[in-house]
Amino acid sequence: MGVLLAVGWTPPLGYDGLAHVAGRLRALRSLEAILDDAGDVLSGQDPPEEEFADLGERLQADLTRLADIAIAATDRDPALSGLAARARALTSEVLPDGQGPALTHLRLMAGSVQVLLERLARAGAIRDIA
């Protein structure tokens, strides 16, 4: 069976564009992985200091992604705008030197991730995760 296309319609993306989009989608981390990153920082045991940089990079990427979703969902929950602004402020900061300040910053980012995940799920912008 063939595919019928509307007369005059052309796909918005060619092969290269679709391949780019597919690659970006494959690179996205799952919501569970994002929640795991936050849990690694907020659990009862501090992560090893040698993992701070990697955790910081992942949390920064996680927060950026969640802030983008929050901005798109402000019509569902206006409070998401403030949470997105807080997330963007945290992601604009460099991970501080020293174990104490770095851990504090990681905890702030992880806390923001958890709040955003919860609020976005309540607003119906993402699926609910446990």
C-alpha positions in Angstrom: 0.0 0.0 0.0 1.4 3.4 -0.9 1.3 6.6 1.0 -1.0 9.3 -0.3 0.2 12.9 0.1 -1.9 16.0 -0.3 -1.5 17.8 -3.6 1.2 20.4 -3.3 2.3 19.3 0.1 6.0 18.7 0.7 7.5 17.2 3.9 8.9 20.0 6.1 12.2 18.1 6.5 14.3 16.1 4.1 16.3 13.0 5.0 19.2 15.0 6.6 16.8 17.1 8.7 14.9 14.0 9.9 18.2 12.2 10.7 19.3 15.2 12.8 16.0 15.2 14.7 16.2 11.5 15.2 19.7 11.7 16.5 18.7 14.5 19.0 15.8 12.4 20.2 18.0 9.4 20.8 20.4 11.5 22.8 17.7 12.6 25.2 17.9 11.1 28.7 14.8 9.5 30.2 12.9 11.2 33.0 13.9 8.3 35.2 17.6 9.0 34.5 17.1 12.7 35.4 15.3 11.7 38.6 18.2 9.3 39.4 20.7 12.1 39.0 18.8 14.2 41.5 18.5 11.2 43.8 22.3 10.6 43.6 22.9 14.1 45.0 20.0 14.2 47.5 20.3 10.7 49.0 21.6 10.2 52.5 25.1 9.6 51.3 27.0 12.3 49.5 28.3 11.4 46.0 32.1 11.0 45.7 33.9 14.3 45.0 35.4 13.0 41.8 31.8 12.6 40.4 30.9 16.2 41.1 31.8 17.6 37.7 29.9 14.8 35.8 26.9 15.2 38.0 27.0 18.9 37.6 27.1 18.7 33.8 24.2 16.2 33.8 22.1 18.2 36.2 22.8 21.4 34.2 21.6 19.7 31.0 18.6 18.2 32.9 17.6 21.6 34.3 17.9 23.2 30.9 15.6 20.6 29.3 13.1 20.9 32.1 13.2 24.7 32.0 12.4 24.6 28.3 9.4 22.3 28.9 8.3 24.5 31.8 8.3 27.6 29.6 6.3 25.8 27.0 3.8 24.8 29.7 3.2 28.1 31.5 -0.3 28.3 30.0 -1.1 25.1 32.1 0.6 26.4 35.3 1.8 30.0 35.5 4.1 29.1 38.5 6.3 27.2 36.0 7.6 30.5 34.7 9.3 31.2 38.1 10.6 27.7 38.5 12.1 27.9 35.0 13.8 31.2 35.8 15.3 29.7 38.9 16.5 26.7 36.9 18.1 29.0 34.3 19.8 31.0 37.0 21.3 27.8 38.5 22.5 26.5 35.1 24.2 29.8 34.4 26.5 29.4 37.4 29.7 27.5 37.3 30.2 24.6 39.7 32.1 26.2 42.6 35.5 25.0 43.7 35.7 23.2 47.0 33.7 20.2 48.3 31.2 22.1 50.4 30.3 24.9 47.9 30.2 22.4 45.0 27.9 20.0 47.0 25.6 22.9 47.9 25.3 23.9 44.3 24.6 20.3 43.2 21.9 20.0 45.9 20.3 23.2 44.7 20.2 22.0 41.1 19.0 18.5 42.2 16.2 20.1 44.3 15.2 22.2 41.4 15.1 19.2 39.2 12.7 17.4 41.6 10.4 20.4 42.0 10.2 20.9 38.2 9.5 17.2 37.6 6.8 17.2 40.2 5.2 20.4 39.0 5.4 19.5 35.3 3.8 16.1 36.0 1.0 17.9 37.9 0.5 20.3 35.0 0.3 17.3 32.6 3.3 18.6 30.6 5.3 15.3 31.3 4.1 11.9 32.4 4.1 11.2 36.1 7.2 9.3 37.3 7.7 7.7 40.7 
